[in-house]
Amino acid sequence: MGFMLDKIEDKVEFVEAFDLKTLEKRIDEQIEINKALLLSVHNVQHQATFHPLHNKMLYTAVVHFKAK
């Protein structure tokens, strides 16, 4: 049985929250986690939409990480 290590080159993560402060906190947490994998933020895209069941805004973000 062989053992092979591969380096992660790209990683995309999705984050959502009902307020911007929580969204920013969750993105910061993911950035810290991915620093251990030697990944840095390449691009962030965000969007806001109305969530009818909760009757408030839902904020989402896509964070693209790349190897340093």
C-alpha positions as CSV (number, residue, x, y, z in Angstrom):
1,M,0.0,0.0,0.0
2,G,1.5,3.3,-1.1
3,F,1.3,6.6,0.8
4,M,1.1,9.7,-1.2
5,L,0.9,13.4,-0.1
6,D,-0.5,15.9,-2.5
7,K,-0.3,19.7,-2.0
8,I,-3.6,21.6,-2.2
9,E,-3.3,24.2,-4.9
10,D,-6.8,25.6,-5.0
11,K,-9.7,25.5,-2.5
12,V,-13.2,27.1,-2.7
13,E,-15.3,27.6,0.4
14,F,-18.9,28.9,0.8
15,V,-20.0,30.9,3.8
16,E,-23.4,32.3,4.8
17,A,-24.9,34.3,7.6
18,F,-27.9,36.5,8.4
19,D,-25.7,39.5,9.3
20,L,-22.5,41.0,7.9
21,K,-20.6,40.9,11.2
22,T,-21.1,37.1,11.5
23,L,-20.3,36.6,7.8
24,E,-17.0,38.5,8.3
25,K,-16.2,36.5,11.4
26,R,-16.8,33.2,9.6
27,I,-14.6,34.2,6.7
28,D,-11.8,35.3,9.1
29,E,-12.0,31.9,10.8
30,Q,-11.7,30.1,7.5
31,I,-8.7,32.3,6.5
32,E,-6.9,31.3,9.7
33,I,-7.7,27.6,9.2
34,N,-6.4,27.7,5.6
35,K,-3.2,29.5,6.6
36,A,-2.1,26.2,8.2
37,L,-2.5,24.6,4.7
38,L,-0.3,27.5,3.3
39,L,-3.3,28.9,1.4
40,S,-4.0,32.5,1.0
41,V,-7.1,34.4,-0.2
42,H,-7.2,34.8,-4.0
43,N,-10.7,36.2,-4.5
44,V,-13.9,36.8,-2.5
45,Q,-17.3,37.2,-4.0
46,H,-20.4,38.1,-2.0
47,Q,-24.1,38.4,-2.4
48,A,-27.2,39.4,-0.4
49,T,-30.7,38.1,-0.9
50,F,-33.9,38.2,1.0
51,H,-34.8,34.9,2.9
52,P,-38.6,34.7,3.0
53,L,-38.8,32.0,5.7
54,H,-36.7,34.0,8.2
55,N,-38.0,37.4,6.8
56,K,-34.5,38.9,6.7
57,M,-31.5,39.2,4.5
58,L,-29.2,36.3,3.9
59,Y,-25.5,37.2,3.1
60,T,-23.4,34.6,1.3
61,A,-19.7,34.6,0.2
62,V,-17.5,32.5,-1.9
63,V,-13.8,32.5,-0.9
64,H,-11.2,31.2,-3.3
65,F,-7.9,30.2,-1.7
66,K,-4.7,29.5,-3.6
67,A,-1.3,28.1,-2.6
68,K,1.3,30.7,-1.6
